[in-house]
Amino acid sequence: MSHDAAYKMRILLLTALFALSACTAQTGVPSDQGALAGSSGSAFAAETPQTADLAPARSSDYRVAAAFNVVTLGSGTSDGFYQIIPHEDGYANLCFTNYAAASRTCVCSAPTCAHNTPACSSYIETAGFSVFPAACEDRILLVFSSYGYGSADSAPSRIECMGLNGENRRLLFTFDPGITLNDGALVSSDEIVLNGYQVSGSRVTSFIGAIGLDSGTYREIASLENTSENARPNLFLRGVSSTGLIVKTMAAGEEGDVSSRVYELSFDGRTETELLSFTGNACYEEYNGKELVYLRFGPDTIALCKRTGAAQQEEVVVENIGSLPCVRATDLPYNQDNLYIAGFIGDYVLLNHLWDDRYDEYGNISLRYTQYAVNLSDGTAREITLSNSTMATQKPVAIMAECGDTLLVYAVEEVAGGVAYRRPGLITVQDYLNSVPAYRMVQSPVEEAIRLA
C-alpha cells in the first residue's frame, strides 16, 4: 500500500465516517422551485483545449463560505462556526460554535426543544445526501448533494435556507435529478455559487452555477462536457480573488496522463488569466484568497512556489522543502505521496508531512505525520508539533476555522471503546505557531462520536 493510500485509509476514512453520518437529510421535498435545466458546453475530447463555456459572474463581493475540500468541515462567520454533528441513531444536528462564549449549541430558537425530531430547525434526517452549511450575513444555507452520482432515480440535490437562529427553514432551490454537488461554496450579498456535475450515459457535464438568495433562480457561470472514455468531472471551482473566480480544468491524454490547468476567470467573464498548468502529479496547488500556492515536485527536490499580483509570475518561496532546517530527517522520499498543503494561517502555508511509517510483528502499519508552517513572504519555516493520535496514525491538529488571532481546532481526537470522538477547542494563532497546547475547550451538549464497529 502506498503512503498516500495508507493516509486515506486512516485519516480520510475517519473524516468520512463523521461526514457520512452527519451529511444526510430529509426526503420528499418537491422539485418545483426551479431547476438546472441542463448544462451546455463543447464536447470535450482528450486533445482539445481545457476551456469551459463561460458566462459572466456578476459580483466582486464573493467570499468562500465553505472550503473546497473533499469534505468541508463547516462554515464560519465573524461570530462563530456552523457545522453538522452526527448521531448514532440516524440523524444529525446543525450546530453553532460561539467563539466568544466557547460554547456549541444546536441552531434552534425553541428553548425547550430536544433537537431530536423533524420539528426542530437543526434536525437533519439521514436519506442519502451529503450536506454542508454555507453561512451568509443574514441567513444560513444548507446544501444537500445527492449520493446518487448521476442516477435519475435518486432524490435530487437541493438548497435549503433559514435564519441565523434557525427560524423560517424553507426550500430555496431543487436541482434536476442526476446532479451531484461538490463540497465548497462562495456567497455574495445576493447569490451562492456552487460546483457540480451531471452524468448522462457516457457524458459527464461539470458546471459552476449561481442561485439567487432571494429569487431562488439558477444562473450558469461555466460548464464543460467530458465525453472521453471513463469520463469524470473535469471543471472545478477552487476559490475567489478580488478580480475573479479561481477555476481548474482537467483532461485525460491518450497515454492516460492527466493535464491540469488553473486560471482566474474575471467577473465579467471576458478574461482568463492562466495561473498554472501541469501534467500528472507534478504539482499540488491551493488558493488562499490572494495567491495560488503550490508544491512543484521535481526528481530530487520539492519547490514551494506562488503566483500573485497582476503579472502572475511564478515566485519560488523555498527552492527545496527538504533542505529546511525544521524538516524532520526521514527515510521516506519527499514526494507527492507524503507531503501536501493542509491550509493557511495568515501569511503562513501549512504543509503536512508523513515522515515515519513502521510495521508491527503482525504487519499492521502505523503512520506519523508532522506539520510545517512556512512564511510565504520570506520562506522561513517552523515545525508545528501539536497533534492527535487515532487509528494508529499520529496527525497534526485539524483547523476548522480562523477568526482574527484565534483558531477553532479539533483539540482532541481519540478512539475509546470502539467509538471515535472529536472535541473542539480555541487556541490563539501565536500559541498554535509556537506549538503551545493552550486550548480553551468548547463546551457542548452535543458530542461528535461515531462507533467504528
N, C-alpha and C positions, 0 to 999 in steps of 0.2 A: 504494500500500500504506500502511495506517495505521501509526503508530508502534508501536501495540500488536501489530499483525500482524508488523511487522518484528522486534520483540523476540522474539516466539515463534519466528519462523523462525530467528533467530540464536542465542538463548540457550537456549530450551527445547528446540530441536532438538538442540543438543549434549548437554544433560542427558538427553534421551530416548534418544540414541544409546547412552550409557552404561547407562541404565536398561533398555532393550530387550535389550541384550546381556547384562546381569547378571541381570535378574529373570526367570529361566526355570528350570524344574525338571523333576523326574522324572515319568514317566507310569506307569500301571499300578497305582496304589495302590487297593486295594479300598475300596468305599464302604459298609462295614458297621460303621463306628464311630459311628453316629449321624448325623442329617442335619437340615437345616432343613426342617420338614415343610410349609412354605408360610406365607407372611406373610398376616395378616389385617388389614383396615383398611377404613374407609369409602371408597366411590367418591369420587374427587377430581375435581370439576369446577372450571373456572376461577373461578367466582364463589363457591365455598364457602370457609369459614374454613380457614386453613392450620394445622390441628390434627391431630396424629397420634394413633392409638390407642396408649395408654400402659400400661405395666406397671411396677411399682416396680423401680428399681435397688436392689441390696441393700447396697452398700458405700459408705463415705465415704473409703476409703483408695485410691481410684483415682489413678493418675498417667498422664501422657502418656508412653508408651513409644516411640511412633513418631509423628512430626509429621504433622498432617493437611494435607499438601501435595499438589500434583499428582503429584509423585514424591518420596517421602520418601527422605532420604539414608542413614538407618540408625537405630540405637537406642543411646542412651548409658546408662552407669551411672556410679557414683562413681569407678570404676577405669579406664574406657575406653569405647570406641565400637565397636559391631558394624556391619559393612556388607558388602555383596555386591560383589565385584570380578569384572568380566567378562574373558574371554579370547577372542582371535580364533578359536580352534579349537573353539568351540561349547560351552563350559561356563563355569561361574563358581565362585568360592570364597567361602564365608563367612569373613570376616577380622575380627580384633580389634586395635584400636589401644590399646596400653597407654600411658596418659598419663605415668606416672612414668618409664618407660623410653624414651618417644618411639620406639616400635617397633610395627610392624604384622606380625602373623603369621596364618596360617590357623588356624581353630578346629578343631584336630585334636590328639589326645593321643598319636599314634603317632610316635615320634622319627625313624623312617626313611621316613616316608610322603612320596611325591612329590606328593600332593594333586591328582592328575590322573585318578583313576578313581573309580567309584561306591563303592569300598571305603573311601574317605576320608570322614569325617564332615562335612568342609567342602565337599565336592564337590556342585555343583548343575548338573544337565544341562538343556540347552535343550529345551523341549517345549511351548511355547505358554502359558506362565504369566508373570505378573509376580509378584515375590516381595520381601518385606521382612522384616527381623528385628524382634522385639519382645523386649527383654531384661527378665527378671524378676530377683528377688534370687537365685534358686537354679536358674534354667533359662533357656534361650533358646527362643523360639517363632519358627518360620518360617511366615509367612502367604503362601500361594500363591493368587493370583487368576487364574482362567481368562481367557484372551484371547477366549473365545467370545462375549462380550457378549450373553448370553441364549440362545445356541444350546444345545439339549439334546444335540447330538452332540459337543460339546467335552468334554474331560476336566474333571471337577468341581473346583471350588476346594477347598482343604483347609488344615489346620494341622498342622505337624509340631513335635515337641518334642525337646530334647536338653539334656544337662548343660552347664554353663558352659564346659567344656573339650571339648565335642563328643561326650561319651560317651552311649551309650544313645539314639541318634537313633531316633525312632519316630513313627508316625502318631497324632495326638491326635483329629482330627475331620475328617470329609468332608462337605461341603455337597451338596445336591441339584444335579444338572446344571442349567445355565442361570443360575447365580448368579455375579455379579461383585462383588468386594470392592474398596472404595476404599482408597487408601493411608491409613495412620494407625491407631493403636490405643491404647486405655487398658488398663492392667493393674492388678490389685489382688493381694492375697495369695492369692486363690483363683480369679480369673477374668481373661479377656481380653475386652474389649469392642470390637466391630468394626461397621463401617457398610458396607452394600452394597445391591444391588438385584437383582431377578429380573424378567425380561421374559417375558410370556406373551401372544402376539398383540399387540394394541394397548395392553395394560395393563402398566404398569411399577409394581412394588411395591418401594418402598425400605424398609429396615429398619435398626434398631440392635439388636444381639443380643450376648449374653454366652455364652462357653463355659467350663465349669469346667476348671481346670488339672489337676485330679486325676481328676475323673469323666468328662471328655470329653463332657458333655451340654450341649445348647443351651437357652438361655432367652431368649425375645424380650423386649426392653425397649420398643421402639416400632416402629410400621410405618405406612406411608402409601401409598395407591394413587393413581396418576395415570392417568386414562383419557381425558385430553384429546387433541386432535389433535397428532400428533408428540410423544407423551408421552416425558418424560425423567425420570431420577431427581430427586426433589424433597424428600428428607429427608436431612440431613447432620449428622454428629457433628463439632463444631468444637473441643471441649475439655472440661475439667472444672474446677469450682471446689471450694471446701471444702464447699459445700452442695448441689451438683447437677451434672448434665450440661449442657453448652452445646450447643444444638441449633439448626439452621437449616432452615427450610422455604421453598420457592419455588413460586409459582403463576403460570401464564401467563394474562393477561387477554384479553378479547375483542378488544382492539386490538393484541394481540401483545406488550404490555409485560409485564414480569415483576415481581411483587411478592414481596419477601423479608421474612421475619420471623425474628429471632434471639431466643431465650429460654432461660432456665435451667429445667430440669426437676429438681425436688427429688428426692433419692434415694428418698423414699418414694413417688414417682410421683403425689402428690396436688396439687402446686402448680406452676404455670407462671408464671414472672416474665418478662414481656417486657422485653428489653433494647434492641431496635432494630427498626424496620420502615421500609422504603423501597421505592421503585419504580425499576426500571431500574438504571442505574449511578450512582445518586445518592450511594451510599456504598461504601467499601471497608473491610471490617472484619476484625480478627484478635483472638484472645483470648490473653492472656499468662499465664493461670493465676490472675490476681487481678482483672483489669479487661477489659472489652470496649473495645478501642481502634479508632477508625475515622476515616477521612477523609470529610468531608461536602463534596461538590462543589456549589458554587453557580455562578451565572452568571459571576461575576468573581473569586471567591475560593475557596480550599480551606481549610476549618477542620479542625484536628486535635482530636478530642473523645475522651472516655472516659466510661464508666459504671462505678461501683464503689460498694461499701457497700450497706447494707440498703435505702436509698431508691432506688438505681439511677437517680438523676437524671443528666441529661447535664451534663458539665463540659467547658467549652471550654478546651483546653490552649493552643492557638495559634489566634487568630482568622483569620489568613491566612498560610499557609505561604510564599507568595511574598514576604511582607514581612520574613522573617527575614534578618538581615544576612549569614548564611553561604550563602544560596541563590544559585546562580550566575545571572548575567544570561543570558537566552536569548530567542531569537525564537520559540521554541515555546510554545504555550499551556500553562498549568498546568491539566491535566485528567486524567481517569482513564486516558487512553492512555499517559501518560508519568510518572506519579507513583503509587507504591504502597508498601504496608507490606511490608518484606522480613523482619522479625523483631524480636527483642527482646534486649537485653543489660542485665540488672539493671533499673534504673529508666529505661532508655532504649528508645525505639522507633526502629527503623532504617527510613528512607524512601529508596528508590531513585528517582532522578530522571534521566530522559532529557532532557538539556539541549542536545544538539547532534546534528544529523544533516546529512550532506552527501553529494552525489553526485559521482563522478569523471566523466571525459570519456566513459566507456563506459556510464554510467547505473547503476553499482554504488553502493549506499548503504553508508555507514559510520556507526556509532552510537557515541555517547559518553554513558555514564551516570556519575553520581556518587552519593554516599550522604550523608545527614544523620542524625546521632544527636540526637534531641530528648528532653530530660528530661521525663518525664511528671509530675513534681512541680511544676516551676516554668516549663516551656516554653522554657528556654534550649536552644540548639542549636549544633552544630558540624558542619563538613564532615569526612567520612572520605575520604581520598584514596587509600587502599590499593586497588589494582585489578589486574586481569589483562586481557589483550587476546587474543581468539580470534575467528576468523571475522569480521574487520572490525568487531568490537564491543569497546569498552572497557567493562568492567563491574566493579562492586565485588567484592571478595573474598568468596567464599561461606563462610558459617559453617556448620559441620557440627554442632557441639555446644559447650555451655558447661558448665564444671565449676569451680565456685568462682571464682577470679580468672584462670582460663585458658580460652582458646578453642581448639578444633580447627577449622582452616580449610583451604580449598584455597589454599595459599600460592602455588602455581604452576599455571596453566592455559595451555597453549600448543599450537600445532599446528606440527609439524615433519615434513617428508617425507610429507605426507598422513596423518599419524597425530596424533590428539588425545590429549594427556597431561594428567592431573591428579595433582598431588603434594601431600600434606597436610603441614601444619606446625602447631606450637603457638605461641601468642602470648598474652601477658598482656592482660587486658581494658584496662588502662591504656595499653599500647602501641597497642592497636587503636584506642582512642578518640582517641589523640594522633597517629594515622597514622604510627606508627614501625614499619617493617617488620622488627622484631627477631624473626624466626621461628626456632624450634627445629625443624628439619626432621625429619619422621618417617622412620625407616629401615625399609625394607620390601623383602623379596624378591619381593613381588607388586606389579606396577606396573599402574596404571589407564591403559590405552592402547587406543584404538579407531581402526581405519583408516577414514578418511572416504570413500574411493573404492575 
